Amino acid sequence: MSEMRVVGVRVELPANQPILLLRETEGERYLPIWIGSVEATAIALEQQGVRPARPLTHDLLKEVIGALGRELQQVIITDLREGTFFAELVFDGDVRVSARPSDSVALALRVGVPIHAEDAVLEEAGLIIPDEQEDEVEKFREFLDSVSPEDFRGADT
């Protein structure tokens, strides 16, 4: 299992489909996951430090977990079946809840817990970007610095 960090979210054109991009913290593989626009917005807002006037669903879930006296310890991207990624929220006492990776990452960013991916998932879907493509990754990072939540409006498919 590898720890992952969130590179960011971008919108894949021409389909206007948001993609979450993760990268191994101690490796060179990237993991692209297509996600919904609501989750993309939630992830982008958290990465940019934007606090909406009213809590989003992931903010609410964070508060509910705390109010129930539980502690989210990590998020694991566990499987990839027929093009669909699966994840688990791992709580204290090894309580596990199945969840979408997009929701899991949005929550992990808010709580500040590690994100992991199973080796089998990385072997199947992980990408190694050659050095000559590192410029593209840097452009992607620059894009992420300039993107705003409004860019995701109307991207529902």
VMD Tcl script that builds the backbone (N, CA, C; Angstrom):
set m [mol new atoms 471]
animate dup $m
set s [atomselect $m all]
$s set {name element resname resid chain x y z} {
  {N N MET 1 A 0.854 -1.169 0.000}
  {CA C MET 1 A 0.000 0.000 0.000}
  {C C MET 1 A 0.901 1.235 0.000}
  {N N SER 2 A 0.505 2.237 -0.785}
  {CA C SER 2 A 1.288 3.472 -0.909}
  {C C SER 2 A 0.495 4.673 -0.422}
  {N N GLU 3 A 1.203 5.572 0.278}
  {CA C GLU 3 A 0.558 6.826 0.660}
  {C C GLU 3 A 0.517 7.729 -0.568}
  {N N MET 4 A -0.594 8.448 -0.705}
  {CA C MET 4 A -0.813 9.311 -1.859}
  {C C MET 4 A -0.999 10.743 -1.378}
  {N N ARG 5 A -0.700 11.683 -2.256}
  {CA C ARG 5 A -1.008 13.083 -1.986}
  {C C ARG 5 A -1.860 13.597 -3.135}
  {N N VAL 6 A -2.689 14.560 -2.829}
  {CA C VAL 6 A -3.575 15.136 -3.841}
  {C C VAL 6 A -2.787 16.177 -4.630}
  {N N VAL 7 A -2.635 15.938 -5.932}
  {CA C VAL 7 A -2.034 16.933 -6.814}
  {C C VAL 7 A -3.083 18.002 -7.088}
  {N N GLY 8 A -4.319 17.559 -7.359}
  {CA C GLY 8 A -5.397 18.507 -7.566}
  {C C GLY 8 A -6.497 17.933 -8.425}
  {N N VAL 9 A -7.358 18.824 -8.861}
  {CA C VAL 9 A -8.504 18.469 -9.696}
  {C C VAL 9 A -8.455 19.345 -10.934}
  {N N ARG 10 A -8.781 18.760 -12.064}
  {CA C ARG 10 A -8.900 19.539 -13.293}
  {C C ARG 10 A -10.098 19.030 -14.063}
  {N N VAL 11 A -10.506 19.775 -15.058}
  {CA C VAL 11 A -11.633 19.373 -15.894}
  {C C VAL 11 A -11.087 18.893 -17.225}
  {N N GLU 12 A -11.406 17.661 -17.563}
  {CA C GLU 12 A -10.968 17.059 -18.823}
  {C C GLU 12 A -11.895 17.516 -19.936}
  {N N LEU 13 A -11.319 18.131 -20.944}
  {CA C LEU 13 A -12.105 18.584 -22.097}
  {C C LEU 13 A -12.012 17.551 -23.202}
  {N N PRO 14 A -12.962 17.389 -24.069}
  {CA C PRO 14 A -14.146 18.227 -24.251}
  {C C PRO 14 A -15.357 17.776 -23.429}
  {N N ALA 15 A -15.220 16.702 -22.677}
  {CA C ALA 15 A -16.366 16.140 -21.953}
  {C C ALA 15 A -16.708 16.903 -20.682}
  {N N ASN 16 A -15.872 17.863 -20.274}
  {CA C ASN 16 A -16.074 18.598 -19.021}
  {C C ASN 16 A -16.173 17.667 -17.822}
  {N N GLN 17 A -15.376 16.610 -17.833}
  {CA C GLN 17 A -15.382 15.630 -16.752}
  {C C GLN 17 A -14.229 15.917 -15.799}
  {N N PRO 18 A -14.510 16.196 -14.507}
  {CA C PRO 18 A -13.433 16.450 -13.552}
  {C C PRO 18 A -12.601 15.194 -13.277}
  {N N ILE 19 A -11.307 15.409 -13.100}
  {CA C ILE 19 A -10.375 14.328 -12.777}
  {C C ILE 19 A -9.616 14.707 -11.512}
  {N N LEU 20 A -9.603 13.796 -10.560}
  {CA C LEU 20 A -8.795 13.921 -9.357}
  {C C LEU 20 A -7.456 13.262 -9.664}
  {N N LEU 21 A -6.360 13.959 -9.417}
  {CA C LEU 21 A -5.038 13.405 -9.668}
  {C C LEU 21 A -4.299 13.254 -8.351}
  {N N LEU 22 A -3.934 12.012 -8.041}
  {CA C LEU 22 A -3.161 11.684 -6.848}
  {C C LEU 22 A -1.765 11.247 -7.281}
  {N N ARG 23 A -0.786 11.408 -6.399}
  {CA C ARG 23 A 0.570 10.941 -6.682}
  {C C ARG 23 A 1.134 10.288 -5.435}
  {N N GLU 24 A 1.900 9.225 -5.644}
  {CA C GLU 24 A 2.577 8.566 -4.531}
  {C C GLU 24 A 3.501 9.565 -3.841}
  {N N THR 25 A 3.503 9.567 -2.510}
  {CA C THR 25 A 4.401 10.467 -1.798}
  {C C THR 25 A 5.837 9.963 -1.867}
  {N N GLU 26 A 6.014 8.663 -1.952}
  {CA C GLU 26 A 7.358 8.076 -1.998}
  {C C GLU 26 A 7.520 7.242 -3.255}
  {N N GLY 27 A 7.029 7.747 -4.359}
  {CA C GLY 27 A 7.136 7.018 -5.618}
  {C C GLY 27 A 6.874 7.951 -6.765}
  {N N GLU 28 A 6.751 7.394 -7.933}
  {CA C GLU 28 A 6.579 8.240 -9.114}
  {C C GLU 28 A 5.281 7.990 -9.860}
  {N N ARG 29 A 4.417 7.143 -9.299}
  {CA C ARG 29 A 3.162 6.860 -9.983}
  {C C ARG 29 A 2.084 7.880 -9.634}
  {N N TYR 30 A 1.299 8.218 -10.652}
  {CA C TYR 30 A 0.130 9.082 -10.509}
  {C C TYR 30 A -1.103 8.202 -10.645}
  {N N LEU 31 A -2.181 8.608 -9.988}
  {CA C LEU 31 A -3.444 7.881 -10.083}
  {C C LEU 31 A -4.544 8.868 -10.453}
  {N N PRO 32 A -5.003 8.828 -11.721}
  {CA C PRO 32 A -6.107 9.702 -12.128}
  {C C PRO 32 A -7.449 9.014 -11.883}
  {N N ILE 33 A -8.382 9.751 -11.270}
  {CA C ILE 33 A -9.708 9.199 -10.977}
  {C C ILE 33 A -10.755 10.198 -11.458}
  {N N TRP 34 A -11.622 9.767 -12.352}
  {CA C TRP 34 A -12.708 10.631 -12.817}
  {C C TRP 34 A -13.731 10.737 -11.701}
  {N N ILE 35 A -14.157 11.976 -11.417}
  {CA C ILE 35 A -15.081 12.222 -10.303}
  {C C ILE 35 A -16.200 13.161 -10.748}
  {N N GLY 36 A -17.172 13.362 -9.877}
  {CA C GLY 36 A -18.277 14.269 -10.156}
  {C C GLY 36 A -17.903 15.713 -9.880}
  {N N SER 37 A -18.676 16.619 -10.435}
  {CA C SER 37 A -18.360 18.045 -10.297}
  {C C SER 37 A -18.549 18.547 -8.864}
  {N N VAL 38 A -19.520 18.000 -8.133}
  {CA C VAL 38 A -19.740 18.431 -6.744}
  {C C VAL 38 A -18.524 18.077 -5.891}
  {N N GLU 39 A -18.025 16.852 -6.048}
  {CA C GLU 39 A -16.856 16.421 -5.289}
  {C C GLU 39 A -15.607 17.186 -5.729}
  {N N ALA 40 A -15.506 17.462 -7.022}
  {CA C ALA 40 A -14.374 18.246 -7.533}
  {C C ALA 40 A -14.362 19.627 -6.889}
  {N N THR 41 A -15.524 20.231 -6.799}
  {CA C THR 41 A -15.627 21.550 -6.167}
  {C C THR 41 A -15.243 21.465 -4.698}
  {N N ALA 42 A -15.718 20.438 -3.999}
  {CA C ALA 42 A -15.405 20.281 -2.570}
  {C C ALA 42 A -13.900 20.122 -2.358}
  {N N ILE 43 A -13.245 19.355 -3.205}
  {CA C ILE 43 A -11.802 19.149 -3.087}
  {C C ILE 43 A -11.066 20.445 -3.404}
  {N N ALA 44 A -11.452 21.119 -4.491}
  {CA C ALA 44 A -10.792 22.365 -4.889}
  {C C ALA 44 A -10.954 23.443 -3.817}
  {N N LEU 45 A -12.148 23.570 -3.254}
  {CA C LEU 45 A -12.370 24.560 -2.196}
  {C C LEU 45 A -11.457 24.312 -1.005}
  {N N GLU 46 A -11.362 23.058 -0.597}
  {CA C GLU 46 A -10.525 22.731 0.558}
  {C C GLU 46 A -9.057 22.989 0.258}
  {N N GLN 47 A -8.603 22.630 -0.929}
  {CA C GLN 47 A -7.202 22.872 -1.284}
  {C C GLN 47 A -6.876 24.357 -1.325}
  {N N GLN 48 A -7.852 25.164 -1.701}
  {CA C GLN 48 A -7.633 26.604 -1.794}
  {C C GLN 48 A -7.892 27.323 -0.473}
  {N N GLY 49 A -8.352 26.570 0.540}
  {CA C GLY 49 A -8.601 27.170 1.841}
  {C C GLY 49 A -9.850 28.032 1.880}
  {N N VAL 50 A -10.757 27.827 0.938}
  {CA C VAL 50 A -11.990 28.610 0.879}
  {C C VAL 50 A -13.000 28.000 1.844}
  {N N ARG 51 A -13.586 28.839 2.678}
  {CA C ARG 51 A -14.610 28.390 3.622}
  {C C ARG 51 A -15.954 28.961 3.188}
  {N N PRO 52 A -16.866 28.111 2.704}
  {CA C PRO 52 A -18.177 28.612 2.306}
  {C C PRO 52 A -18.965 29.110 3.519}
  {N N ALA 53 A -19.935 29.971 3.265}
  {CA C ALA 53 A -20.754 30.523 4.343}
  {C C ALA 53 A -21.484 29.421 5.110}
  {N N ARG 54 A -21.918 28.408 4.399}
  {CA C ARG 54 A -22.594 27.265 5.021}
  {C C ARG 54 A -21.755 26.032 4.751}
  {N N PRO 55 A -21.707 25.089 5.686}
  {CA C PRO 55 A -20.865 23.902 5.487}
  {C C PRO 55 A -21.361 23.040 4.327}
  {N N LEU 56 A -20.402 22.532 3.575}
  {CA C LEU 56 A -20.713 21.569 2.521}
  {C C LEU 56 A -20.918 20.201 3.158}
  {N N THR 57 A -21.378 19.255 2.377}
  {CA C THR 57 A -21.667 17.912 2.885}
  {C C THR 57 A -20.454 17.298 3.580}
  {N N HIS 58 A -19.265 17.471 2.996}
  {CA C HIS 58 A -18.064 16.879 3.594}
  {C C HIS 58 A -17.691 17.563 4.907}
  {N N ASP 59 A -17.957 18.867 5.004}
  {CA C ASP 59 A -17.736 19.580 6.265}
  {C C ASP 59 A -18.704 19.062 7.334}
  {N N LEU 60 A -19.932 18.861 6.931}
  {CA C LEU 60 A -20.948 18.329 7.840}
  {C C LEU 60 A -20.549 16.937 8.321}
  {N N LEU 61 A -20.115 16.084 7.407}
  {CA C LEU 61 A -19.721 14.728 7.778}
  {C C LEU 61 A -18.563 14.759 8.771}
  {N N LYS 62 A -17.610 15.641 8.563}
  {CA C LYS 62 A -16.499 15.790 9.512}
  {C C LYS 62 A -17.034 16.120 10.902}
  {N N GLU 63 A -17.982 17.057 10.985}
  {CA C GLU 63 A -18.552 17.450 12.270}
  {C C GLU 63 A -19.348 16.313 12.903}
  {N N VAL 64 A -20.081 15.555 12.106}
  {CA C VAL 64 A -20.864 14.423 12.624}
  {C C VAL 64 A -19.935 13.356 13.202}
  {N N ILE 65 A -18.854 13.062 12.498}
  {CA C ILE 65 A -17.895 12.062 12.988}
  {C C ILE 65 A -17.359 12.480 14.355}
  {N N GLY 66 A -16.978 13.747 14.480}
  {CA C GLY 66 A -16.476 14.245 15.759}
  {C C GLY 66 A -17.528 14.221 16.846}
  {N N ALA 67 A -18.758 14.606 16.491}
  {CA C ALA 67 A -19.843 14.639 17.474}
  {C C ALA 67 A -20.175 13.238 17.989}
  {N N LEU 68 A -19.944 12.238 17.169}
  {CA C LEU 68 A -20.198 10.854 17.578}
  {C C LEU 68 A -19.009 10.250 18.320}
  {N N GLY 69 A -17.959 11.045 18.494}
  {CA C GLY 69 A -16.804 10.571 19.244}
  {C C GLY 69 A -15.911 9.613 18.475}
  {N N ARG 70 A -16.006 9.623 17.166}
  {CA C ARG 70 A -15.174 8.736 16.350}
  {C C ARG 70 A -14.021 9.526 15.752}
  {N N GLU 71 A -13.034 8.807 15.253}
  {CA C GLU 71 A -11.871 9.435 14.641}
  {C C GLU 71 A -11.562 8.751 13.315}
  {N N LEU 72 A -11.585 9.529 12.253}
  {CA C LEU 72 A -11.169 9.008 10.956}
  {C C LEU 72 A -9.658 8.919 10.979}
  {N N GLN 73 A -9.106 7.736 10.674}
  {CA C GLN 73 A -7.662 7.549 10.751}
  {C C GLN 73 A -6.978 7.580 9.393}
  {N N GLN 74 A -7.671 7.088 8.373}
  {CA C GLN 74 A -7.101 7.086 7.031}
  {C C GLN 74 A -8.174 6.771 6.010}
  {N N VAL 75 A -7.821 7.019 4.758}
  {CA C VAL 75 A -8.657 6.676 3.622}
  {C C VAL 75 A -7.829 5.739 2.743}
  {N N ILE 76 A -8.451 4.670 2.260}
  {CA C ILE 76 A -7.746 3.725 1.392}
  {C C ILE 76 A -8.531 3.547 0.104}
  {N N ILE 77 A -7.873 3.743 -1.022}
  {CA C ILE 77 A -8.462 3.395 -2.313}
  {C C ILE 77 A -8.161 1.919 -2.490}
  {N N THR 78 A -9.214 1.115 -2.422}
  {CA C THR 78 A -9.061 -0.329 -2.246}
  {C C THR 78 A -9.140 -1.164 -3.506}
  {N N ASP 79 A -9.879 -0.680 -4.502}
  {CA C ASP 79 A -10.146 -1.570 -5.634}
  {C C ASP 79 A -10.493 -0.761 -6.865}
  {N N LEU 80 A -10.357 -1.415 -8.006}
  {CA C LEU 80 A -10.772 -0.884 -9.297}
  {C C LEU 80 A -11.431 -2.033 -10.036}
  {N N ARG 81 A -12.750 -1.906 -10.245}
  {CA C ARG 81 A -13.508 -2.955 -10.939}
  {C C ARG 81 A -14.306 -2.341 -12.064}
  {N N GLU 82 A -14.085 -2.839 -13.264}
  {CA C GLU 82 A -14.815 -2.388 -14.452}
  {C C GLU 82 A -14.798 -0.870 -14.575}
  {N N GLY 83 A -13.627 -0.270 -14.309}
  {CA C GLY 83 A -13.461 1.165 -14.467}
  {C C GLY 83 A -13.955 2.000 -13.304}
  {N N THR 84 A -14.437 1.369 -12.243}
  {CA C THR 84 A -14.942 2.095 -11.078}
  {C C THR 84 A -14.007 1.863 -9.899}
  {N N PHE 85 A -13.567 2.975 -9.289}
  {CA C PHE 85 A -12.712 2.899 -8.115}
  {C C PHE 85 A -13.571 2.769 -6.863}
  {N N PHE 86 A -13.020 2.072 -5.862}
  {CA C PHE 86 A -13.680 1.882 -4.576}
  {C C PHE 86 A -12.722 2.315 -3.478}
  {N N ALA 87 A -13.286 2.818 -2.379}
  {CA C ALA 87 A -12.460 3.270 -1.261}
  {C C ALA 87 A -13.120 2.889 0.054}
  {N N GLU 88 A -12.345 3.019 1.125}
  {CA C GLU 88 A -12.852 2.795 2.470}
  {C C GLU 88 A -12.393 3.927 3.373}
  {N N LEU 89 A -13.285 4.324 4.256}
  {CA C LEU 89 A -12.948 5.215 5.355}
  {C C LEU 89 A -12.586 4.308 6.520}
  {N N VAL 90 A -11.406 4.497 7.101}
  {CA C VAL 90 A -10.974 3.650 8.214}
  {C C VAL 90 A -10.996 4.497 9.486}
  {N N PHE 91 A -11.851 4.075 10.430}
  {CA C PHE 91 A -12.027 4.786 11.696}
  {C C PHE 91 A -11.297 4.061 12.823}
  {N N ASP 92 A -11.215 4.724 13.973}
  {CA C ASP 92 A -10.653 4.099 15.160}
  {C C ASP 92 A -11.407 2.797 15.430}
  {N N GLY 93 A -10.705 1.839 16.031}
  {CA C GLY 93 A -11.307 0.539 16.286}
  {C C GLY 93 A -11.408 -0.307 15.033}
  {N N ASP 94 A -10.712 0.090 13.966}
  {CA C ASP 94 A -10.711 -0.590 12.664}
  {C C ASP 94 A -12.123 -0.730 12.071}
  {N N VAL 95 A -12.965 0.251 12.368}
  {CA C VAL 95 A -14.288 0.309 11.737}
  {C C VAL 95 A -14.084 0.845 10.324}
  {N N ARG 96 A -14.637 0.165 9.340}
  {CA C ARG 96 A -14.449 0.536 7.941}
  {C C ARG 96 A -15.792 0.773 7.273}
  {N N VAL 97 A -15.832 1.829 6.467}
  {CA C VAL 97 A -17.045 2.177 5.735}
  {C C VAL 97 A -16.683 2.351 4.276}
  {N N SER 98 A -17.406 1.652 3.407}
  {CA C SER 98 A -17.185 1.780 1.969}
  {C C SER 98 A -17.637 3.155 1.496}
  {N N ALA 99 A -16.853 3.762 0.609}
  {CA C ALA 99 A -17.174 5.105 0.122}
  {C C ALA 99 A -16.556 5.307 -1.261}
  {N N ARG 100 A -17.040 6.322 -1.950}
  {CA C ARG 100 A -16.426 6.682 -3.224}
  {C C ARG 100 A -15.087 7.355 -2.937}
  {N N PRO 101 A -14.095 7.146 -3.790}
  {CA C PRO 101 A -12.807 7.817 -3.576}
  {C C PRO 101 A -12.925 9.342 -3.535}
  {N N SER 102 A -13.784 9.914 -4.335}
  {CA C SER 102 A -13.913 11.375 -4.361}
  {C C SER 102 A -14.405 11.906 -3.019}
  {N N ASP 103 A -15.421 11.282 -2.450}
  {CA C ASP 103 A -15.909 11.690 -1.134}
  {C C ASP 103 A -14.857 11.427 -0.061}
  {N N SER 104 A -14.171 10.301 -0.188}
  {CA C SER 104 A -13.140 9.934 0.785}
  {C C SER 104 A -12.010 10.948 0.799}
  {N N VAL 105 A -11.563 11.362 -0.378}
  {CA C VAL 105 A -10.474 12.337 -0.469}
  {C C VAL 105 A -10.931 13.696 0.050}
  {N N ALA 106 A -12.147 14.112 -0.309}
  {CA C ALA 106 A -12.669 15.390 0.183}
  {C C ALA 106 A -12.713 15.400 1.709}
  {N N LEU 107 A -13.117 14.299 2.311}
  {CA C LEU 107 A -13.169 14.200 3.767}
  {C C LEU 107 A -11.760 14.129 4.364}
  {N N ALA 108 A -10.875 13.345 3.752}
  {CA C ALA 108 A -9.503 13.215 4.256}
  {C C ALA 108 A -8.792 14.562 4.281}
  {N N LEU 109 A -9.013 15.384 3.264}
  {CA C LEU 109 A -8.390 16.707 3.229}
  {C C LEU 109 A -8.888 17.574 4.378}
  {N N ARG 110 A -10.167 17.471 4.695}
  {CA C ARG 110 A -10.748 18.276 5.768}
  {C C ARG 110 A -10.276 17.821 7.150}
  {N N VAL 111 A -10.123 16.511 7.309}
  {CA C VAL 111 A -9.747 15.955 8.601}
  {C C VAL 111 A -8.225 15.939 8.775}
  {N N GLY 112 A -7.501 15.891 7.659}
  {CA C GLY 112 A -6.040 15.862 7.727}
  {C C GLY 112 A -5.468 14.480 7.961}
  {N N VAL 113 A -6.094 13.466 7.365}
  {CA C VAL 113 A -5.606 12.092 7.516}
  {C C VAL 113 A -4.976 11.615 6.212}
  {N N PRO 114 A -4.123 10.597 6.308}
  {CA C PRO 114 A -3.459 10.105 5.098}
  {C C PRO 114 A -4.418 9.417 4.136}
  {N N ILE 115 A -4.034 9.470 2.877}
  {CA C ILE 115 A -4.747 8.797 1.792}
  {C C ILE 115 A -3.804 7.725 1.266}
  {N N HIS 116 A -4.296 6.499 1.190}
  {CA C HIS 116 A -3.488 5.389 0.688}
  {C C HIS 116 A -4.176 4.741 -0.506}
  {N N ALA 117 A -3.392 4.053 -1.316}
  {CA C ALA 117 A -3.930 3.256 -2.418}
  {C C ALA 117 A -3.297 1.874 -2.350}
  {N N GLU 118 A -4.120 0.878 -2.528}
  {CA C GLU 118 A -3.628 -0.498 -2.554}
  {C C GLU 118 A -2.699 -0.673 -3.757}
  {N N ASP 119 A -1.691 -1.514 -3.583}
  {CA C ASP 119 A -0.732 -1.745 -4.659}
  {C C ASP 119 A -1.403 -2.259 -5.926}
  {N N ALA 120 A -2.403 -3.131 -5.781}
  {CA C ALA 120 A -3.077 -3.681 -6.961}
  {C C ALA 120 A -3.755 -2.583 -7.781}
  {N N VAL 121 A -4.302 -1.563 -7.104}
  {CA C VAL 121 A -4.935 -0.444 -7.805}
  {C C VAL 121 A -3.880 0.358 -8.556}
  {N N LEU 122 A -2.758 0.621 -7.907}
  {CA C LEU 122 A -1.686 1.376 -8.559}
  {C C LEU 122 A -1.071 0.598 -9.712}
  {N N GLU 123 A -0.975 -0.719 -9.559}
  {CA C GLU 123 A -0.428 -1.530 -10.641}
  {C C GLU 123 A -1.340 -1.494 -11.865}
  {N N GLU 124 A -2.651 -1.475 -11.625}
  {CA C GLU 124 A -3.602 -1.479 -12.732}
  {C C GLU 124 A -3.808 -0.100 -13.349}
  {N N ALA 125 A -3.922 0.935 -12.517}
  {CA C ALA 125 A -4.314 2.250 -13.030}
  {C C ALA 125 A -3.268 3.339 -12.850}
  {N N GLY 126 A -2.187 3.050 -12.133}
  {CA C GLY 126 A -1.161 4.057 -11.902}
  {C C GLY 126 A -0.400 4.381 -13.170}
  {N N LEU 127 A -0.005 5.627 -13.304}
  {CA C LEU 127 A 0.739 6.082 -14.468}
  {C C LEU 127 A 2.075 6.650 -14.029}
  {N N ILE 128 A 3.117 6.318 -14.780}
  {CA C ILE 128 A 4.411 6.957 -14.574}
  {C C ILE 128 A 4.569 7.961 -15.688}
  {N N ILE 129 A 4.793 9.195 -15.299}
  {CA C ILE 129 A 4.915 10.257 -16.287}
  {C C ILE 129 A 6.397 10.465 -16.571}
  {N N PRO 130 A 6.828 10.210 -17.817}
  {CA C PRO 130 A 8.244 10.390 -18.153}
  {C C PRO 130 A 8.690 11.831 -17.924}
  {N N ASP 131 A 9.991 12.012 -17.753}
  {CA C ASP 131 A 10.562 13.325 -17.462}
  {C C ASP 131 A 10.114 14.389 -18.445}
  {N N GLU 132 A 10.013 14.043 -19.722}
  {CA C GLU 132 A 9.623 15.053 -20.702}
  {C C GLU 132 A 8.181 15.507 -20.517}
  {N N GLN 133 A 7.386 14.738 -19.770}
  {CA C GLN 133 A 6.015 15.135 -19.501}
  {C C GLN 133 A 5.878 15.870 -18.170}
  {N N GLU 134 A 6.970 16.005 -17.429}
  {CA C GLU 134 A 6.912 16.734 -16.162}
  {C C GLU 134 A 6.447 18.166 -16.372}
  {N N ASP 135 A 6.765 18.757 -17.544}
  {CA C ASP 135 A 6.284 20.103 -17.851}
  {C C ASP 135 A 4.766 20.137 -17.847}
  {N N GLU 136 A 4.139 19.071 -18.335}
  {CA C GLU 136 A 2.681 18.994 -18.345}
  {C C GLU 136 A 2.142 18.955 -16.920}
  {N N VAL 137 A 2.830 18.230 -16.051}
  {CA C VAL 137 A 2.407 18.173 -14.653}
  {C C VAL 137 A 2.543 19.558 -14.030}
  {N N GLU 138 A 3.627 20.267 -14.338}
  {CA C GLU 138 A 3.810 21.622 -13.808}
  {C C GLU 138 A 2.716 22.552 -14.329}
  {N N LYS 139 A 2.356 22.409 -15.605}
  {CA C LYS 139 A 1.259 23.212 -16.159}
  {C C LYS 139 A -0.040 22.884 -15.439}
  {N N PHE 140 A -0.225 21.599 -15.114}
  {CA C PHE 140 A -1.411 21.172 -14.390}
  {C C PHE 140 A -1.445 21.843 -13.013}
  {N N ARG 141 A -0.296 21.874 -12.341}
  {CA C ARG 141 A -0.229 22.531 -11.028}
  {C C ARG 141 A -0.553 24.023 -11.158}
  {N N GLU 142 A -0.016 24.669 -12.207}
  {CA C GLU 142 A -0.309 26.084 -12.431}
  {C C GLU 142 A -1.797 26.289 -12.683}
  {N N PHE 143 A -2.391 25.365 -13.446}
  {CA C PHE 143 A -3.827 25.426 -13.688}
  {C C PHE 143 A -4.584 25.343 -12.360}
  {N N LEU 144 A -4.161 24.422 -11.500}
  {CA C LEU 144 A -4.835 24.238 -10.212}
  {C C LEU 144 A -4.742 25.491 -9.354}
  {N N ASP 145 A -3.627 26.196 -9.454}
  {CA C ASP 145 A -3.468 27.434 -8.693}
  {C C ASP 145 A -4.402 28.528 -9.186}
  {N N SER 146 A -4.793 28.445 -10.452}
  {CA C SER 146 A -5.617 29.510 -11.025}
  {C C SER 146 A -7.101 29.151 -11.123}
  {N N VAL 147 A -7.453 27.890 -10.894}
  {CA C VAL 147 A -8.843 27.464 -11.050}
  {C C VAL 147 A -9.666 27.929 -9.855}
  {N N SER 148 A -10.930 28.210 -10.118}
  {CA C SER 148 A -11.828 28.598 -9.030}
  {C C SER 148 A -13.020 27.638 -9.010}
  {N N PRO 149 A -13.731 27.556 -7.897}
  {CA C PRO 149 A -14.881 26.649 -7.811}
  {C C PRO 149 A -15.926 26.911 -8.894}
  {N N GLU 150 A -16.035 28.166 -9.338}
  {CA C GLU 150 A -17.018 28.492 -10.374}
  {C C GLU 150 A -16.709 27.758 -11.686}
  {N N ASP 151 A -15.444 27.398 -11.897}
  {CA C ASP 151 A -15.067 26.686 -13.113}
  {C C ASP 151 A -15.732 25.321 -13.210}
  {N N PHE 152 A -16.210 24.803 -12.077}
  {CA C PHE 152 A -16.818 23.467 -12.067}
  {C C PHE 152 A -18.334 23.525 -12.222}
  {N N ARG 153 A -18.913 24.693 -12.182}
  {CA C ARG 153 A -20.362 24.795 -12.319}
  {C C ARG 153 A -20.778 24.370 -13.709}
  {N N GLY 154 A -21.847 23.601 -13.779}
  {CA C GLY 154 A -22.386 23.160 -15.057}
  {C C GLY 154 A -21.622 22.011 -15.658}
  {N N ALA 155 A -20.724 21.397 -14.895}
  {CA C ALA 155 A -19.931 20.293 -15.421}
  {C C ALA 155 A -20.565 18.944 -15.134}
  {N N ASP 156 A -21.762 18.913 -14.560}
  {CA C ASP 156 A -22.425 17.632 -14.259}
  {C C ASP 156 A -22.692 16.896 -15.553}
  {N N THR 157 A -22.456 15.593 -15.511}
  {CA C THR 157 A -22.730 14.762 -16.687}
  {C C THR 157 A -23.817 13.779 -16.392}
}
mol reanalyze $m
mol bondsrecalc $m
mol representation Tube
mol addrep $m
